[in-house]
Amino acid sequence: MNCQELDRLLYPYLDGEFQPEERMDVETHLEACADCARRVEKEREIQHALRRAARHSVQSGRAPQSLRMGIQVGLRREQRRASQMQWLRLSAAALVVVAVGGGWIALRPEERQRFVEDAARRHAKRLPVEISNAAPEHVEAWFNGKLDHQVSIPRLPNAQLSGARISNVKDRPAAYISYETRPEREGQEARRIGVFVFDDAARDLDAQALPSVHVDSSQGYNVAVWRDGEVVYELVTDLSEADIRKMLQEKERSSRVANVPRAEPVVLPISNVSHSP
């Protein structure tokens, strides 16, 4: 986390809206950045002063003019902050609706970008997996009952499943599946791939079914987003966009071949033909 990211997340942090692991990110930055730590402490003191002033005003019936002016300044600041937060929340949930040929299409590129950024940030943390050295079907069984949605493990070509864990993307509980690419040449390093799988029954995200895929970037990673019905997949890696699209195309081809029903062998009846001696 850097100072610019903290500036954007300061008020939600002070209001206690973060999960424990997200608070840890902020507090780690504050330990190393004296300027941000001073700003957080100053804002926290302002909040406490406003609360004390409000209690004093209620108890005394009427506060002194200087105190009332100070409260008004603080309240205006809090109102501006609340307005900013409300705008951010509304913009995150807003849908840009465009009429096309008498129908309606919901466009949510900004919302998708927020999920892209959060997935990239969580992938970069390299959190430990909770299950490893297991076949895809065993990992799928491990997720059963832990999430409200079924988790289907993507079979990625030239990539080895290395583990999985429970995670989340923004406010969505998610499965996180970790892979490593198989080096094609001697001396070539394996590359990390992470796939987040989460429910989107309300279709809040602009994501299409494969072979269509959105590829965005954040924090040095490329993030591919697609859906399978009500479930959204986010693949995060430092592979190039061309390599990602090739990998997903090969995955789809392999899936189609695997799902083609095999023809039953035709057994010809044996005729009872008598041969004359």
HUSUL-V333490 format. One record per residue. N is the residue number from 1. RES is the residue in one letter. PSI is psi in whole degrees, -180 to 180 (NA if undefined). OMEGA is omega in whole degrees, 0 to 359 (999 if undefined). BURIAL is 1 if it has 16 or more other C-alpha atoms within 10 Angstrom, else 0. Layout:
[[N & RES & PSI & OMEGA & BURIAL] [N & RES & PSI & OMEGA & BURIAL]]
//
This chain:
[[1 & M & 139 & 177 & 0] [2 & N & 179 & 185 & 0] [3 & C & -37 & 181 & 0] [4 & Q & -41 & 178 & 0] [5 & E & -39 & 178 & 0] [6 & L & -40 & 180 & 1] [7 & D & -38 & 181 & 0] [8 & R & -28 & 186 & 0] [9 & L & 6 & 188 & 0] [10 & L & -52 & 186 & 1] [11 & Y & -40 & 173 & 1] [12 & P & -35 & 178 & 0] [13 & Y & -47 & 180 & 1] [14 & L & -30 & 181 & 0] [15 & D & 2 & 177 & 0] [16 & G & 29 & 183 & 0] [17 & E & 0 & 184 & 0] [18 & F & 152 & 169 & 0] [19 & Q & 162 & 185 & 0] [20 & P & -44 & 183 & 0] [21 & E & -30 & 178 & 0] [22 & E & -37 & 175 & 0] [23 & R & -35 & 180 & 0] [24 & M & -38 & 178 & 0] [25 & D & -46 & 181 & 0] [26 & V & -47 & 185 & 1] [27 & E & -31 & 175 & 0] [28 & T & -41 & 178 & 0] [29 & H & -41 & 182 & 1] [30 & L & -33 & 178 & 1] [31 & E & -28 & 184 & 0] [32 & A & -10 & 185 & 0] [33 & C & 104 & 182 & 0] [34 & A & -37 & 181 & 0] [35 & D & -47 & 179 & 0] [36 & C & -38 & 179 & 1] [37 & A & -41 & 178 & 0] [38 & R & -40 & 181 & 0] [39 & R & -43 & 179 & 0] [40 & V & -43 & 180 & 1] [41 & E & -40 & 179 & 0] [42 & K & -45 & 179 & 0] [43 & E & -38 & 178 & 0] [44 & R & -40 & 178 & 0] [45 & E & -39 & 178 & 0] [46 & I & -44 & 179 & 0] [47 & Q & -45 & 180 & 1] [48 & H & -40 & 179 & 0] [49 & A & -40 & 178 & 0] [50 & L & -40 & 179 & 1] [51 & R & -42 & 179 & 0] [52 & R & -41 & 180 & 0] [53 & A & -38 & 179 & 1] [54 & A & -41 & 178 & 0] [55 & R & -42 & 180 & 0] [56 & H & -39 & 181 & 0] [57 & S & -40 & 180 & 1] [58 & V & -41 & 183 & 0] [59 & Q & -39 & 185 & 0] [60 & S & -12 & 180 & 0] [61 & G & -45 & 178 & 0] [62 & R & 128 & 182 & 0] [63 & A & 157 & 176 & 1] [64 & P & 159 & 183 & 0] [65 & Q & -44 & 182 & 0] [66 & S & -39 & 180 & 0] [67 & L & -41 & 180 & 0] [68 & R & -40 & 179 & 0] [69 & M & -42 & 179 & 0] [70 & G & -40 & 178 & 0] [71 & I & -42 & 181 & 1] [72 & Q & -41 & 178 & 0] [73 & V & -45 & 180 & 0] [74 & G & -40 & 179 & 1] [75 & L & -39 & 178 & 0] [76 & R & -38 & 178 & 0] [77 & R & -44 & 179 & 0] [78 & E & -37 & 178 & 0] [79 & Q & -41 & 177 & 0] [80 & R & -43 & 179 & 0] [81 & R & -45 & 180 & 0] [82 & A & -38 & 179 & 0] [83 & S & -41 & 178 & 0] [84 & Q & -44 & 180 & 0] [85 & M & -40 & 179 & 1] [86 & Q & -40 & 179 & 0] [87 & W & -41 & 179 & 0] [88 & L & -43 & 181 & 0] [89 & R & -42 & 180 & 0] [90 & L & -41 & 182 & 0] [91 & S & -31 & 178 & 0] [92 & A & -31 & 183 & 0] [93 & A & -9 & 186 & 0] [94 & A & 148 & 176 & 1] [95 & L & 131 & 175 & 1] [96 & V & 111 & 187 & 0] [97 & V & 128 & 183 & 0] [98 & V & 132 & 178 & 0] [99 & A & 129 & 180 & 0] [100 & V & 113 & 176 & 0] [101 & G & 37 & 178 & 0] [102 & G & -9 & 178 & 0] [103 & G & -173 & 181 & 0] [104 & W & 135 & 177 & 0] [105 & I & 129 & 180 & 0] [106 & A & 125 & 180 & 0] [107 & L & 125 & 185 & 1] [108 & R & 49 & 183 & 1] [109 & P & -36 & 181 & 0] [110 & E & -40 & 179 & 1] [111 & E & -41 & 178 & 1] [112 & R & -40 & 181 & 1] [113 & Q & -35 & 178 & 1] [114 & R & -39 & 177 & 0] [115 & F & -36 & 177 & 1] [116 & V & -48 & 182 & 1] [117 & E & -41 & 182 & 1] [118 & D & -39 & 178 & 1] [119 & A & -42 & 179 & 1] [120 & A & -41 & 180 & 1] [121 & R & -42 & 182 & 1] [122 & R & -38 & 178 & 1] [123 & H & -37 & 182 & 1] [124 & A & -21 & 182 & 0] [125 & K & -21 & 182 & 0] [126 & R & 50 & 180 & 0] [127 & L & 147 & 182 & 0] [128 & P & 146 & 178 & 0] [129 & V & 160 & 180 & 0] [130 & E & -16 & 175 & 0] [131 & I & 136 & 182 & 1] [132 & S & 170 & 178 & 1] [133 & N & 46 & 181 & 0] [134 & A & 151 & 178 & 0] [135 & A & 155 & 181 & 0] [136 & P & -42 & 181 & 1] [137 & E & -30 & 177 & 0] [138 & H & -36 & 177 & 0] [139 & V & -40 & 177 & 1] [140 & E & -42 & 179 & 1] [141 & A & -36 & 180 & 0] [142 & W & -35 & 180 & 1] [143 & F & -19 & 182 & 1] [144 & N & 128 & 180 & 0] [145 & G & -15 & 179 & 0] [146 & K & -23 & 178 & 0] [147 & L & 157 & 181 & 0] [148 & D & -18 & 181 & 0] [149 & H & 155 & 178 & 1] [150 & Q & 142 & 181 & 1] [151 & V & 117 & 174 & 1] [152 & S & 121 & 184 & 1] [153 & I & 119 & 177 & 1] [154 & P & 133 & 175 & 1] [155 & R & 102 & 184 & 1] [156 & L & 128 & 180 & 1] [157 & P & 144 & 178 & 1] [158 & N & 30 & 178 & 0] [159 & A & 139 & 182 & 1] [160 & Q & 127 & 175 & 1] [161 & L & 123 & 182 & 1] [162 & S & -18 & 179 & 1] [163 & G & 179 & 181 & 1] [164 & A & 164 & 179 & 1] [165 & R & 166 & 171 & 1] [166 & I & 135 & 179 & 1] [167 & S & -159 & 171 & 1] [168 & N & 158 & 174 & 1] [169 & V & 116 & 190 & 1] [170 & K & -121 & 183 & 0] [171 & D & 13 & 184 & 0] [172 & R & 121 & 171 & 0] [173 & P & 138 & 187 & 1] [174 & A & 153 & 166 & 1] [175 & A & 141 & 174 & 1] [176 & Y & 121 & 181 & 1] [177 & I & 129 & 184 & 1] [178 & S & 138 & 179 & 1] [179 & Y & 162 & 167 & 1] [180 & E & 137 & 179 & 1] [181 & T & 151 & 175 & 1] [182 & R & 117 & 181 & 0] [183 & P & 133 & 180 & 0] [184 & E & -22 & 181 & 0] [185 & R & 154 & 179 & 0] [186 & E & 134 & 181 & 0] [187 & G & -10 & 179 & 0] [188 & Q & 136 & 182 & 0] [189 & E & 147 & 174 & 0] [190 & A & 148 & 180 & 0] [191 & R & 142 & 180 & 0] [192 & R & 141 & 172 & 1] [193 & I & 133 & 175 & 1] [194 & G & 138 & 178 & 1] [195 & V & 122 & 174 & 1] [196 & F & 137 & 180 & 1] [197 & V & 119 & 182 & 1] [198 & F & 161 & 184 & 1] [199 & D & 139 & 175 & 1] [200 & D & 57 & 182 & 1] [201 & A & -31 & 180 & 0] [202 & A & -5 & 181 & 0] [203 & R & 52 & 177 & 0] [204 & D & -23 & 183 & 0] [205 & L & 142 & 175 & 1] [206 & D & 92 & 181 & 1] [207 & A & 141 & 182 & 1] [208 & Q & 165 & 177 & 0] [209 & A & 149 & 174 & 0] [210 & L & 144 & 16 & 0] [211 & P & -4 & 176 & 0] [212 & S & 138 & 181 & 0] [213 & V & 138 & 172 & 1] [214 & H & 135 & 174 & 1] [215 & V & 114 & 177 & 1] [216 & D & 177 & 179 & 1] [217 & S & 150 & 178 & 1] [218 & S & 134 & 174 & 1] [219 & Q & 38 & 177 & 0] [220 & G & 3 & 179 & 0] [221 & Y & 152 & 167 & 1] [222 & N & 139 & 183 & 1] [223 & V & 117 & 178 & 1] [224 & A & 133 & 184 & 1] [225 & V & 128 & 174 & 1] [226 & W & 170 & 179 & 1] [227 & R & 158 & 172 & 1] [228 & D & 92 & 185 & 0] [229 & G & -120 & 182 & 0] [230 & E & 2 & 184 & 0] [231 & V & 135 & 179 & 1] [232 & V & 141 & 177 & 1] [233 & Y & 136 & 173 & 1] [234 & E & 114 & 179 & 1] [235 & L & 123 & 184 & 1] [236 & V & 129 & 181 & 1] [237 & T & 166 & 173 & 1] [238 & D & 10 & 172 & 1] [239 & L & 156 & 180 & 0] [240 & S & 160 & 178 & 0] [241 & E & -40 & 180 & 1] [242 & A & -42 & 179 & 0] [243 & D & -38 & 179 & 0] [244 & I & -48 & 181 & 1] [245 & R & -39 & 177 & 1] [246 & K & -43 & 180 & 0] [247 & M & -45 & 182 & 1] [248 & L & -34 & 176 & 1] [249 & Q & -43 & 178 & 1] [250 & E & -37 & 177 & 1] [251 & K & -46 & 181 & 1] [252 & E & -41 & 179 & 1] [253 & R & -44 & 180 & 0] [254 & S & -39 & 180 & 0] [255 & S & -41 & 181 & 0] [256 & R & -42 & 179 & 0] [257 & V & -42 & 181 & 0] [258 & A & -28 & 183 & 0] [259 & N & -5 & 178 & 0] [260 & V & 122 & 181 & 0] [261 & P & 138 & 179 & 0] [262 & R & 139 & 179 & 0] [263 & A & 136 & 178 & 0] [264 & E & 140 & 178 & 0] [265 & P & 140 & 180 & 0] [266 & V & 123 & 180 & 0] [267 & V & 116 & 180 & 0] [268 & L & 135 & 179 & 0] [269 & P & 147 & 178 & 0] [270 & I & 119 & 182 & 0] [271 & S & 136 & 175 & 0] [272 & N & 87 & 183 & 0] [273 & V & 121 & 179 & 0] [274 & S & 136 & 179 & 0] [275 & H & 131 & 178 & 0] [276 & S & 140 & 178 & 0] [277 & P & NA & 999 & 0]]
//
